[in-house]
């Protein structure tokens, strides 16, 4: 548990988020329930923005929308000066509904559809990141149609891979994303961009992984990318004005992970800023406009999911299960990745962690698990369990599997909670169902 002022155990012995007692949240909103801490998002986002501004200068922090896409979150981060990294028309549409400025929209994606490119260009997206051979022509055509010059970046694969506590540089890149630097594909594609009169080549983008705790991984990526920027200028006279280093900053899920604060993330940014400035100076290249794209690190630890315990099954000598009223329909990450979480019995938060249990969901799948073999307090039917660090990818990846309704989301600020995603209804579940004439 990475507790803080706005995620703590209160005098009643209950877990509290954003100044609100989780027991009270459950009484008001029911379970399962996603709850987001406004202060955490604002503090971490502000730390990223101010650290970049104060230690580097010209740059931008772009929220990786895939972590959590909602109008309220965009409204919050846009007010703090953030950009939005989007990968679909739906994410762009939602960002606009949250009053995100068009020029702060970045469209990514390895297989952008024509309607997504057209929507981005028509609505004035700041950058489109080219990630496939046909995209230069497709974006150029859309820009011509709308009478615009579209700014573009090219995603390159630097051969640097980082995951959690390790990173490695490889000569051969195998990824569905980006053009490889090593085999010359990146050079060839970037040169081709200049054949399109409605495109403005602005720079390059890379992304080296996720759940990264070792800042040296970013140092290696900066070395590779600044070498490449110098190469483009030296060989072809191509100026790189923008360097987008992607995201991947790690968060705390279990005791295996470091405990990070907003200040720690600011230190990450300071390291990146200083390293990039130093590399640009040593290699005699112009200091590029720097974009970083945190997603998980802005919102994962802001979120908890609240459940009510239903069935308790103790298989002697094998495993003890607490079944909750959620499952893989609102948190598919264990099923997909074997992701690990920590949890607490929210209404018994001061009691000792006396058991090793597994949290299972209500879906008709034996693999429907939320957390396996974790320490927890003893719980009975009706108790409330809070699972930590569920702000990123849980709501985004939720579904209606088994006919379950996706849970609502509340944001909590100074003890006050309001919906930012309303509860679904069973009418929502069948809203688009149609019985064809031949079955009538």
C-alpha positions in Angstrom: 0.0 0.0 0.0 1.4 3.3 -1.1 -0.5 5.4 1.4 -0.5 9.2 1.5 -2.5 12.2 2.8 -5.4 11.5 0.5 -5.2 7.7 0.8 -5.1 6.8 4.4 -6.6 4.8 7.3 -8.9 7.2 9.3 -9.8 7.3 13.0 -12.7 5.0 12.4 -10.3 2.3 11.2 -11.6 2.6 7.6 -9.7 3.2 4.4 -10.2 6.8 3.2 -9.6 8.2 -0.3 -9.7 11.9 -1.1 -11.0 12.7 2.3 -14.0 10.3 1.9 -14.5 7.2 4.0 -14.8 4.2 1.7 -17.5 2.7 3.8 -19.6 5.8 3.1 -18.8 5.7 -0.6 -20.1 2.1 -0.7 -23.3 3.1 1.1 -23.9 5.9 -1.4 -22.7 4.4 -4.6 -22.7 0.6 -4.1 -20.1 -1.9 -5.4 -18.2 -2.6 -7.5 -17.1 1.0 -7.7 -14.0 2.7 -9.2 -12.9 5.7 -7.1 -10.4 8.3 -8.2 -8.4 10.7 -6.0 -8.5 14.1 -7.6 -5.6 15.4 -5.6 -3.2 12.6 -6.6 -3.9 13.2 -10.3 -3.4 16.9 -10.0 -0.3 16.6 -7.8 1.5 14.2 -10.1 0.5 15.9 -13.3 1.6 19.3 -11.9 4.9 17.7 -10.8 5.6 16.5 -14.4 4.6 19.8 -15.9 6.6 22.0 -13.6 9.7 19.8 -13.6 9.8 19.8 -17.4 9.2 23.6 -17.6 11.8 24.5 -14.9 14.5 22.1 -15.9 14.2 21.9 -19.7 12.1 24.7 -21.0 10.2 24.1 -24.3 8.3 20.9 -24.0 5.0 19.2 -23.2 3.5 16.5 -21.0 0.9 14.4 -22.8 -1.4 12.1 -20.9 -1.5 8.6 -22.4 -5.3 8.4 -22.8 -5.4 4.6 -23.1 -4.8 4.5 -19.3 -8.1 6.2 -18.5 -10.3 7.9 -21.1 -13.1 10.2 -19.7 -14.2 13.7 -20.2 -13.7 14.7 -16.6 -10.1 13.5 -16.6 -9.4 15.4 -19.8 -11.0 18.5 -18.2 -8.8 18.2 -15.2 -5.5 17.7 -17.0 -6.2 20.2 -19.7 -6.5 22.8 -17.0 -3.0 21.9 -15.8 -1.6 22.4 -19.3 -1.2 18.8 -20.4 -1.6 17.5 -23.9 -3.4 14.2 -24.7 -1.8 11.2 -26.4 -4.7 9.5 -28.2 -4.9 6.3 -30.3 -8.5 6.4 -31.8 -11.3 8.7 -32.9 -13.1 7.7 -29.7 -10.3 9.0 -27.5 -10.0 12.2 -29.5 -13.8 12.7 -29.4 -13.7 12.2 -25.6 -10.8 14.6 -25.2 -12.7 17.3 -27.1 -15.7 16.7 -24.9 -13.4 17.4 -21.9 -12.3 20.7 -23.5 -8.9 19.6 -24.6 -7.4 22.1 -27.0 -7.1 20.6 -30.5 -3.4 21.7 -30.9 -2.6 19.6 -27.8 -4.0 16.4 -29.3 -1.4 13.8 -30.5 -2.7 10.9 -32.6 -0.8 7.7 -32.4 -1.6 4.2 -33.7 0.0 1.5 -35.8 -3.0 1.1 -38.0 -5.0 4.3 -38.0 -8.2 4.2 -40.0 -9.0 6.7 -42.7 -11.9 8.2 -40.7 -9.5 8.7 -37.7 -6.9 10.5 -39.7 -9.6 12.6 -41.4 -11.1 13.5 -38.0 -7.7 14.4 -36.5 -6.8 16.7 -39.4 -10.2 18.3 -39.7 -10.3 19.1 -36.0 -6.7 20.5 -35.9 -4.8 17.8 -34.0 -1.4 19.1 -33.1 0.6 16.1 -34.3 -0.1 12.9 -36.0 2.6 10.2 -35.4 3.2 8.2 -38.6 3.6 4.5 -37.8 3.1 2.7 -41.1 4.3 3.1 -44.7 1.0 4.2 -46.2 0.2 6.8 -43.5 2.2 9.7 -45.1 0.1 9.5 -48.2 -3.1 9.1 -46.2 -2.4 12.1 -43.9 -1.3 14.2 -46.8 -4.6 13.4 -48.7 -6.6 14.4 -45.6 -4.7 17.6 -45.1 -5.2 18.5 -48.8 -8.9 17.8 -48.5 -9.2 20.2 -45.5 -6.8 22.8 -46.8 -4.2 22.3 -44.1 -0.6 21.6 -43.5 -0.5 18.8 -40.9 2.4 18.5 -38.5 3.7 15.0 -38.2 6.2 12.9 -36.2 7.6 9.6 -37.2 7.7 6.7 -34.7 11.0 5.0 -34.8 12.2 1.9 -32.9 15.5 2.6 -31.2 16.2 -1.0 -30.2 16.0 -0.1 -26.5 13.6 -2.3 -24.5 12.8 -1.6 -20.8 10.4 -3.5 -18.6 10.2 -3.0 -14.8 13.7 -3.4 -13.3 15.7 -4.2 -16.4 16.5 -2.7 -19.8 18.4 -3.9 -22.8 19.6 -2.5 -26.2 19.2 -4.8 -29.1 20.4 -4.5 -32.7 17.2 -5.9 -34.2 13.9 -4.5 -33.3 10.8 -6.8 -33.5 7.7 -4.7 -32.8 4.5 -3.8 -34.5 5.2 -0.2 -33.7 7.6 2.1 -35.4 10.3 2.0 -38.1 13.5 0.4 -37.2 16.6 2.6 -37.0 19.0 -0.4 -37.3 17.8 -1.7 -40.7 17.5 1.7 -42.4 13.7 1.7 -42.6 13.4 4.8 -40.5 15.7 6.8 -42.7 13.9 5.8 -45.9 10.5 6.6 -44.5 11.5 9.9 -43.0 13.0 11.0 -46.3 9.8 10.0 -48.1 7.7 12.3 -45.9 9.2 15.3 -47.6 7.6 14.2 -50.9 4.2 15.2 -49.5 3.4 19.0 -49.8 0.7 19.0 -47.1 2.9 17.5 -44.4 5.3 19.3 -42.1 7.9 16.9 -40.7 8.6 18.0 -37.1 10.4 15.2 -35.4 10.6 11.6 -34.1 8.9 9.6 -31.4 9.9 6.5 -29.5 8.6 4.4 -26.6 10.8 1.9 -24.8 8.4 0.0 -22.5 6.3 0.2 -19.4 6.5 -0.1 -15.6 10.1 1.3 -15.9 11.8 2.2 -12.6 15.4 2.5 -13.9 16.0 6.0 -15.2 19.1 4.8 -17.0 16.8 3.2 -19.5 15.7 6.6 -20.6 19.3 7.7 -20.6 20.1 5.0 -23.1 17.1 5.9 -25.2 18.2 9.6 -25.3 21.7 8.6 -26.4 20.3 6.5 -29.2 17.8 9.1 -30.3 20.2 12.1 -30.2 22.7 10.0 -32.2 19.9 9.5 -34.7 18.9 13.2 -34.8 22.5 14.1 -35.5 22.6 11.4 -38.2 19.5 12.8 -39.9 21.0 16.2 -40.0 24.4 15.2 -41.1 23.4 12.8 -43.8 20.3 14.3 -45.2 20.1 17.9 -43.8 16.9 16.9 -42.0 16.2 19.1 -38.9 14.4 17.4 -35.9 12.5 20.0 -34.0 10.5 17.6 -31.7 11.6 14.6 -29.7 8.8 12.6 -28.1 10.3 10.0 -25.7 7.0 8.3 -24.9 6.1 7.2 -21.3 6.4 4.0 -19.3 7.1 5.4 -15.8 6.4 2.7 -13.2 3.9 2.7 -10.4 3.5 0.8 -7.1 1.2 -2.3 -7.3 2.8 -4.6 -4.6 5.7 -4.6 -2.2 7.9 -5.7 -5.1 7.6 -2.1 -6.5 9.2 1.1 -5.3 7.1 3.6 -3.4 6.9 6.7 -5.6 5.6 10.2 -4.9 5.0 13.2 -7.1 8.5 14.4 -6.2 10.0 11.1 -7.4 8.3 11.5 -10.8 9.7 15.1 -10.9 13.1 13.6 -10.4 12.6 11.3 -13.3 11.8 14.4 -15.5 14.9 16.3 -14.2 17.1 13.3 -15.1 15.6 13.2 -18.6 15.9 17.0 -19.1 19.5 17.1 -18.0 20.5 14.1 -20.0 18.9 15.5 -23.2 20.4 18.9 -22.7 23.8 17.4 -22.2 23.5 15.1 -25.2 22.3 17.9 -27.4 25.3 20.0 -26.4 27.9 17.3 -26.8 26.6 16.3 -30.2 26.1 19.8 -31.4 22.4 19.5 -32.2 19.6 21.9 -31.6 17.8 21.2 -28.3 14.4 19.7 -29.5 11.0 20.4 -28.1 10.6 17.6 -25.7 7.4 15.6 -25.2 6.9 12.9 -22.6 3.7 10.8 -22.4 2.9 9.5 -18.8 -0.3 7.6 -18.5 -0.3 4.9 -15.8 1.9 7.1 -13.5 -0.7 9.9 -13.5 -3.7 7.8 -12.7 -3.0 4.2 -11.6 -2.4 5.0 -7.9 -5.1 7.6 -8.0 -7.6 4.8 -8.3 -9.0 2.1 -6.1 -11.8 -0.4 -6.8 -14.2 -1.2 -4.0 -16.0 -4.6 -3.8 -18.3 -6.4 -1.4 -17.4 -9.9 -0.3 -19.9 -12.6 -1.2 -18.9 -16.2 -1.1 -16.0 -17.3 1.2 -14.5 -20.7 0.2 -11.7 -22.2 2.3 -10.3 -25.3 0.7 -8.2 -26.7 3.5 -4.5 -27.0 2.7 -5.0 -25.6 -0.8 -6.4 -22.1 -1.0 -8.9 -19.6 0.5 -11.1 -17.6 -1.8 -12.9 -14.4 -1.2 -15.4 -14.0 -4.1 -16.3 -10.4 -4.8 -19.1 -8.7 -6.9 -16.6 -7.7 -9.6 -14.3 -9.7 -11.7 -12.7 -9.9 -15.1 -15.4 -7.7 -16.6 -14.2 -4.7 -14.7 -10.5 -5.8 -14.2 -9.2 -8.1 -16.9 -5.6 -7.4 -16.2 -4.9 -10.6 -14.2 -6.4 -12.7 -16.9 -4.5 -10.9 -19.6 -1.1 -10.3 -17.9 -1.1 -12.1 -14.5 -0.9 -8.6 -13.1 -0.4 -8.3 -9.4 -2.2 -6.1 -6.9 -2.4 -5.4 -3.2 -5.6 -5.0 -1.3 -7.1 -4.3 2.2 -10.4 -5.0 3.9 -11.5 -1.3 3.9 -13.9 -1.5 6.8 -11.3 -3.4 8.9 -8.3 -1.5 7.8 -6.5 -1.5 11.2 -6.8 -5.2 11.7 -3.7 -7.4 11.1 -3.0 -9.1 7.8 -3.6 -12.6 9.1 -4.3 -14.6 6.0 -3.2 -15.5 2.5 -6.1 -15.4 0.2 -7.1 -15.1 -3.4 -9.7 -12.7 -4.7 -11.9 -14.1 -7.3 -14.7 -12.6 -9.4 -18.3 -13.6 -10.2 -17.7 -14.5 -13.9 -18.2 -18.0 -15.2 -14.5 -18.6 -15.8 -12.1 -20.5 -13.5 -9.4 -17.9 -14.5 -11.6 -15.0 -13.3 -9.2 -13.8 -10.6 -8.3 -10.3 -9.4 -5.4 -11.2 -7.1 -3.9 -14.5 -6.2 -2.3 -15.5 -2.8 -2.1 -12.0 -1.3 -1.9 -11.1 2.4 -5.2 -9.8 3.7 -7.2 -9.3 6.9 -9.9 -11.8 7.7 -13.1 -11.0 5.9 -16.7 -12.1 6.1 -19.7 -11.8 3.7 -20.6 -8.1 3.4 -17.2 -6.7 4.2 -15.6 -4.2 1.8 -12.4 -5.0 0.0 -10.4 -2.2 -1.7 -7.9 -3.1 -4.4 -5.2 -0.5 -4.9 -3.7 1.1 -8.0 -6.6 0.3 -10.3 -6.9 3.7 -11.9 -5.0 2.7 -15.1 -6.4 0.3 -17.7 -9.1 -1.2 -15.5 -12.0 1.0 -16.5 -10.4 1.4 -19.9 -10.4 -2.3 -20.6 -13.7 -3.2 -18.9 -16.4 -5.1 -20.7 -19.9 -6.5 -20.2 -18.8 -10.1 -20.2 -21.5 -12.5 -18.8 -24.0 -9.6 -19.1 -22.4 -7.7 -16.2 -22.7 -3.9 -16.2 -19.5 -1.9 -16.1 -19.1 -0.2 -12.7 -19.5 3.6 -12.4 -16.6 5.9 -11.6 -16.5 8.6 -9.0 -13.9 11.3 -8.4 -13.3 12.4 -4.9 -12.0 15.8 -3.9 -11.8 17.2 -0.3 -14.2 14.5 0.9 -16.8 15.2 -1.8 -17.5 12.4 -4.4 -19.3 12.8 -7.7 -19.9 10.5 -10.6 -17.6 11.1 -13.6 -19.0 7.9 -15.3 -22.6 7.2 -14.4 -23.8 3.6 -13.6 -24.9 1.6 -16.5 -28.4 0.2 -16.7 -29.7 -3.1 -18.2 -31.3 -1.0 -20.9 -27.7 0.1 -21.8 -26.8 -3.6 -22.1 -29.4 -4.2 -24.8 -29.5 -0.8 -26.3 -28.0 -1.8 -29.6 -29.6 -5.3 -29.8 -32.0 -5.8 -32.8 -34.2 -8.8 -33.5 -34.1 -9.3 -37.4 -37.3 -9.7 -39.3 -36.7 -13.4 -40.0 -36.9 -14.1 -36.3 -40.1 -12.2 -35.7 
